[in-house]
Amino acid sequence: MEETIGVTSAAQIPKQRGEALQDTAVRYAEERHWDVVAGTWLEYAGGVERCSCGDAGCDAPGAHPAREDWASQATGSATVARRLWQKQPKASILLPTGRTFDAIDVPETAGFLALARMERMRLTLGPVTRTPDRRMQFFVLPGAAAKGPGLVRKLGWMPTAIDLVTRGEGSYVAAPPTRCGASGAVQWACRPTAANRWLPDCEEIISPLAYACGSEARR
């Protein structure tokens, strides 16, 4: 399986750096052909690190869209992406779903359980992110948001009952190395590589993901 980050590696989460963010956003657009959105960022106010949106109670500080029309601001151009992060080097990197990929969002414990099972099944995976709030997002072909819930129900579970969420058009995921407040940074559990450029259909991996989420929900 492609590189998997263990739970104990949280202390090694890299700090968010402007140059790294710009270069990474450009690389996502140029090499993976993913649309990117420049989101909010973290800034200091009165000695306290807060989200640039100005909401002291922001539930995703530094890791959400900065504008209501964020979807229309997404770009797949490396040149435009470079210009956006030159204007605001600390902006988070957001990847709109429903375009080149959808994402299946599950609890971290279930995600690692599913990764181990998929390895035994020799399933081909796409990239997988791991977030500071202990979620994992599995990248799959577009269409998962529409058919994923029905597939889960056919397997005998209700998606809401097992905390399995499909993200498609109108949603997004935060991409590494975006940092979310003091919680840490988004990481790759399975990094984007040449081997996983072609994404799986959600039907190929929904069963082990639903099984893992269902097992965790019963605990």
C-alpha positions in Angstrom: 0.0 0.0 0.0 1.1 3.6 -0.6 2.6 5.4 2.4 0.3 5.2 5.4 0.9 7.5 8.4 0.4 5.9 11.8 -1.6 7.5 14.6 1.6 8.1 16.6 3.1 10.4 13.9 0.9 13.4 14.9 3.8 15.1 16.6 5.7 15.3 13.3 3.0 17.4 11.6 4.8 20.2 9.7 4.1 23.8 10.4 2.3 25.8 7.7 4.8 27.9 5.6 3.9 30.3 2.9 6.4 29.1 0.4 5.4 25.5 0.9 1.7 26.3 0.5 2.2 28.2 -2.8 4.5 25.5 -4.3 2.1 22.8 -3.1 -1.0 24.5 -4.5 0.7 24.9 -7.9 1.8 21.3 -7.9 -1.7 20.1 -7.2 -3.0 22.1 -10.2 -0.1 21.3 -12.5 0.6 17.7 -11.7 -2.7 16.3 -10.5 -5.0 18.6 -12.5 -7.0 19.4 -9.3 -8.8 22.7 -9.0 -7.6 24.6 -6.0 -9.1 27.3 -3.8 -7.3 29.8 -1.6 -9.1 29.7 1.7 -8.7 31.4 5.0 -5.5 31.5 7.0 -4.3 31.9 10.6 -3.1 35.3 11.9 -2.3 36.7 15.3 -4.5 39.3 17.0 -3.8 40.5 20.5 -1.3 37.7 20.9 -3.9 35.0 20.0 -3.8 33.0 16.8 -7.2 33.2 15.1 -8.8 32.6 11.8 -8.6 35.4 9.2 -12.4 35.3 8.9 -12.6 37.2 12.2 -14.9 34.8 14.0 -13.4 34.0 17.4 -15.5 30.8 17.6 -14.6 29.6 14.1 -14.9 25.8 14.1 -12.3 25.4 11.3 -9.8 28.2 11.9 -7.6 28.7 8.9 -9.1 25.9 6.9 -12.4 27.0 5.2 -13.4 29.2 2.2 -12.7 32.9 2.6 -15.6 33.9 0.3 -19.2 32.8 -0.3 -18.5 32.4 -4.0 -15.5 30.2 -3.4 -16.6 27.5 -5.9 -16.4 30.0 -8.7 -13.0 31.1 -7.7 -11.5 27.6 -8.0 -8.8 27.3 -10.6 -7.0 24.4 -12.3 -4.4 26.8 -13.7 -0.9 26.6 -12.1 -0.3 30.2 -13.2 -3.4 31.5 -11.5 -2.8 29.4 -8.4 0.7 30.9 -8.1 -0.7 34.4 -8.4 -3.4 33.7 -5.8 -0.9 32.5 -3.2 1.5 35.3 -4.0 -1.3 37.6 -2.9 -1.9 35.7 0.3 1.0 33.2 1.0 -0.6 31.9 4.2 -4.0 31.0 2.6 -5.1 27.4 3.2 -5.4 25.0 0.2 -8.9 23.8 -0.4 -9.8 21.2 -3.1 -13.4 21.3 -4.4 -15.1 17.9 -4.6 -17.5 16.9 -7.4 -15.0 17.9 -10.1 -12.0 15.6 -10.7 -12.8 13.6 -7.6 -15.3 13.0 -4.8 -14.3 12.1 -1.2 -15.6 9.5 1.2 -15.2 11.0 4.7 -15.0 8.6 7.7 -13.7 8.6 11.3 -10.0 8.1 11.5 -10.2 4.8 13.5 -12.5 3.3 10.9 -10.3 4.7 8.1 -7.2 3.0 9.4 -9.1 -0.3 9.9 -10.4 0.0 6.3 -6.9 0.7 5.0 -5.6 -2.5 6.5 -8.5 -4.5 5.1 -8.1 -3.0 1.6 -4.4 -3.9 1.7 -5.3 -7.5 2.4 -7.9 -7.3 -0.4 -5.2 -5.8 -2.8 -7.6 -3.0 -3.7 -6.2 0.0 -5.6 -6.5 3.2 -3.6 -6.5 6.9 -4.6 -5.0 9.5 -2.3 -6.3 9.6 1.3 -6.0 12.6 3.7 -6.0 12.6 7.5 -7.3 15.7 9.3 -6.5 17.1 12.8 -10.1 16.5 13.9 -9.5 12.7 13.4 -11.2 12.2 10.0 -9.9 10.5 6.9 -11.0 11.3 3.3 -10.7 8.8 0.5 -10.5 10.3 -3.0 -12.7 8.4 -5.5 -14.1 9.2 -9.0 -16.8 11.8 -9.2 -20.3 10.4 -8.6 -19.8 9.0 -5.1 -21.9 11.6 -3.5 -24.9 10.6 -5.6 -24.6 6.8 -5.4 -22.6 6.3 -2.2 -25.5 6.5 0.3 -27.5 4.0 -1.7 -24.6 1.6 -1.8 -24.2 1.8 1.9 -27.9 1.1 2.5 -27.6 -2.0 0.3 -24.8 -3.2 2.5 -27.2 -3.0 5.5 -26.3 0.3 7.1 -27.6 3.8 7.2 -24.8 6.3 6.3 -25.7 8.7 9.1 -25.7 5.9 11.7 -22.1 4.8 10.9 -20.8 8.4 10.3 -19.9 7.9 6.6 -20.2 11.0 4.6 -19.7 11.4 0.8 -18.5 14.8 -0.4 -19.3 15.9 -4.0 -20.4 19.0 -5.8 -20.6 22.1 -3.6 -18.2 20.7 -1.0 -14.5 20.6 -0.5 -11.6 19.1 1.4 -8.6 20.8 3.0 -5.4 19.6 1.4 -2.0 19.1 3.1 -0.1 21.0 4.5 -3.1 23.2 5.5 -3.1 23.8 9.2 -6.3 24.0 11.2 -5.9 26.2 14.2 -3.8 24.8 17.0 -5.0 21.2 16.2 -2.3 20.6 13.6 -2.1 20.1 9.9 -3.8 18.0 7.3 -1.6 15.1 6.3 -1.5 12.4 3.6 -2.3 8.9 4.8 -1.8 7.8 1.2 0.1 10.3 -0.8 -0.7 11.3 -4.4 1.7 9.3 -6.6 1.9 8.2 -10.3 0.5 4.8 -9.1 -2.7 6.3 -7.8 -3.3 8.9 -10.5 -6.3 6.9 -11.7 -8.9 6.9 -8.9 -11.1 4.0 -7.9 -14.9 4.1 -8.2 -16.6 4.4 -4.9 -18.2 0.9 -5.5 -14.7 -0.6 -5.3 -14.0 0.6 -1.8 -17.3 1.4 -0.2 -17.8 -2.1 1.3 -14.6 -2.1 3.5 -15.2 1.5 4.5 -18.8 0.8 5.5 -17.8 -2.4 7.3 -15.1 -0.5 9.3 -17.5 2.4 10.1 -20.2 -0.1 11.1 -17.8 -1.9 13.4 -16.7 1.3 15.1 -20.3 2.4 15.5 -21.2 -0.8 17.3 -18.5 -0.3 19.9 
